[in-house]
């Protein structure tokens, strides 16, 4: 997963606090990071661990990058 601004290598809790829209994108694909209280996983790992398949991972990557480009 190649995300702009090295976003994939940031802890998910930090990502969601800074960019709530990314949490909404993950939630849309039933990746429940919004409810996590620990949040130390990196964004790239959170998506990979759910084994959603290459096509879905590509969609998530695209949506996150489009959001980041809009900032």
C-alpha positions in Angstrom: 0.0 0.0 0.0 1.5 3.3 -1.1 -0.1 6.2 0.6 0.8 9.9 0.2 2.8 11.7 2.9 4.1 8.4 4.3 0.6 8.0 5.9 0.9 4.2 5.9 3.8 4.3 8.3 1.9 6.2 11.0 0.0 4.7 14.0 -3.7 4.4 13.2 -4.8 6.3 16.3 -2.7 9.3 15.2 -4.0 9.0 11.6 -7.6 9.0 12.7 -7.1 11.9 15.2 -5.5 14.0 12.5 -7.7 12.8 9.6 -11.1 11.5 10.8 -12.1 11.0 7.1 -9.6 8.2 6.9 -11.4 6.5 9.8 -14.6 6.8 7.9 -13.1 5.2 4.8 -11.8 2.3 6.9 -15.2 1.9 8.6 -16.9 1.8 5.2 -14.9 -1.4 4.6 -15.7 -2.8 8.0 -12.2 -2.1 9.4 -13.2 -1.0 12.9 -10.3 1.1 13.9 -12.6 3.9 15.2 -13.5 1.9 18.2 -9.9 0.7 19.0 -8.5 2.2 22.2 -4.8 1.1 21.6 -4.3 2.3 18.1 -0.6 1.5 17.7 -0.9 -0.4 14.4 0.4 1.3 11.3 -2.3 2.2 8.8 -0.7 0.0 6.1 -0.7 -3.0 8.5 -4.3 -2.4 9.5 -5.5 -2.8 6.0 -3.3 -5.8 5.2 -4.2 -7.8 8.3 -7.9 -7.8 7.3 -7.0 -9.8 4.1 -9.6 -8.1 2.0 -8.0 -9.0 -1.2 -6.0 -6.9 -3.7 -8.9 -5.3 -5.4 -10.4 -4.0 -2.1 -7.0 -2.9 -0.8 -6.5 -1.0 -4.0 -9.9 0.8 -3.5 -9.0 1.8 0.0 -5.6 3.0 -1.1 -7.2 5.0 -3.9 -9.8 6.6 -1.6 -7.3 7.5 1.1 -4.9 9.0 -1.5 -7.8 11.0 -3.2 -8.7 12.4 0.3 -5.1 13.3 1.0 -4.7 15.0 -2.4 -7.8 17.1 -1.7 -6.2 18.7 1.4 
